[in-house]
Amino acid sequence: MVRRGKEPQVIEVIQIGNDLGITLPRDVCARLNLNPGDVLDVAEVGDGFELTKDRDFSETMRVVKKVIEENREVLRRLADS
């Protein structure tokens, strides 16, 4: 259940291979500024859980992807040597 103000939303648990998963509503993703590949921290709080965006990891991965993109040819040469 996702709470928007006082109005709860029901989220279904689905099978993903051998794991279980959930899909987050678009408005929740927008509020958390979530993008594919982002990492969430999950913390148990009271009788539920809290999801927060792991901003350190997400920022690190953004920088890594940029460096890889900008240096693709150099990295390819290194891999071939």
C-alpha positions as a Python dict, from the first residue, in 0.01 Angstrom:
ca = {
    (1, 'M'): (0, 0, 0),
    (2, 'V'): (137, 340, -97),
    (3, 'R'): (-7, 633, 95),
    (4, 'R'): (-69, 954, -94),
    (5, 'G'): (-188, 1186, 176),
    (6, 'K'): (-452, 970, 343),
    (7, 'E'): (-555, 779, 29),
    (8, 'P'): (-382, 436, 12),
    (9, 'Q'): (-294, 261, -314),
    (10, 'V'): (-269, -117, -338),
    (11, 'I'): (43, -258, -505),
    (12, 'E'): (45, -620, -622),
    (13, 'V'): (340, -851, -554),
    (14, 'I'): (445, -1030, -874),
    (15, 'Q'): (673, -1322, -960),
    (16, 'I'): (995, -1222, -1138),
    (17, 'G'): (1188, -1542, -1211),
    (18, 'N'): (1263, -1697, -872),
    (19, 'D'): (1210, -1365, -693),
    (20, 'L'): (913, -1154, -594),
    (21, 'G'): (879, -791, -695),
    (22, 'I'): (650, -492, -701),
    (23, 'T'): (588, -222, -956),
    (24, 'L'): (573, 132, -827),
    (25, 'P'): (308, 372, -955),
    (26, 'R'): (434, 639, -1194),
    (27, 'D'): (356, 921, -948),
    (28, 'V'): (564, 752, -675),
    (29, 'C'): (856, 715, -917),
    (30, 'A'): (822, 1080, -1015),
    (31, 'R'): (823, 1196, -651),
    (32, 'L'): (1136, 988, -580),
    (33, 'N'): (1289, 1089, -916),
    (34, 'L'): (1341, 719, -995),
    (35, 'N'): (1485, 596, -1322),
    (36, 'P'): (1560, 244, -1447),
    (37, 'G'): (1876, 118, -1279),
    (38, 'D'): (1840, 334, -969),
    (39, 'V'): (1893, 166, -634),
    (40, 'L'): (1655, 194, -340),
    (41, 'D'): (1735, 159, 28),
    (42, 'V'): (1471, -39, 219),
    (43, 'A'): (1437, 19, 594),
    (44, 'E'): (1195, -145, 832),
    (45, 'V'): (1007, 124, 1024),
    (46, 'G'): (739, 48, 1280),
    (47, 'D'): (494, -192, 1120),
    (48, 'G'): (604, -121, 762),
    (49, 'F'): (892, -36, 535),
    (50, 'E'): (1039, 285, 398),
    (51, 'L'): (1185, 310, 48),
    (52, 'T'): (1435, 586, -22),
    (53, 'K'): (1651, 648, -325),
    (54, 'D'): (2016, 561, -264),
    (55, 'R'): (2142, 895, -390),
    (56, 'D'): (2511, 818, -333),
    (57, 'F'): (2499, 499, -540),
    (58, 'S'): (2282, 657, -810),
    (59, 'E'): (2515, 955, -842),
    (60, 'T'): (2821, 729, -852),
    (61, 'M'): (2665, 518, -1128),
    (62, 'R'): (2573, 832, -1324),
    (63, 'V'): (2937, 943, -1314),
    (64, 'V'): (3063, 593, -1404),
    (65, 'K'): (2828, 575, -1705),
    (66, 'K'): (2943, 919, -1821),
    (67, 'V'): (3312, 825, -1790),
    (68, 'I'): (3252, 500, -1979),
    (69, 'E'): (3062, 680, -2253),
    (70, 'E'): (3327, 950, -2289),
    (71, 'N'): (3614, 697, -2292),
    (72, 'R'): (3457, 404, -2476),
    (73, 'E'): (3737, 376, -2737),
    (74, 'V'): (4017, 389, -2477),
    (75, 'L'): (3840, 126, -2264),
    (76, 'R'): (3792, -94, -2573),
    (77, 'R'): (4165, -71, -2654),
    (78, 'L'): (4255, -159, -2296),
    (79, 'A'): (4024, -460, -2304),
    (80, 'D'): (4182, -579, -2631),
    (81, 'S'): (4541, -551, -2504),
}
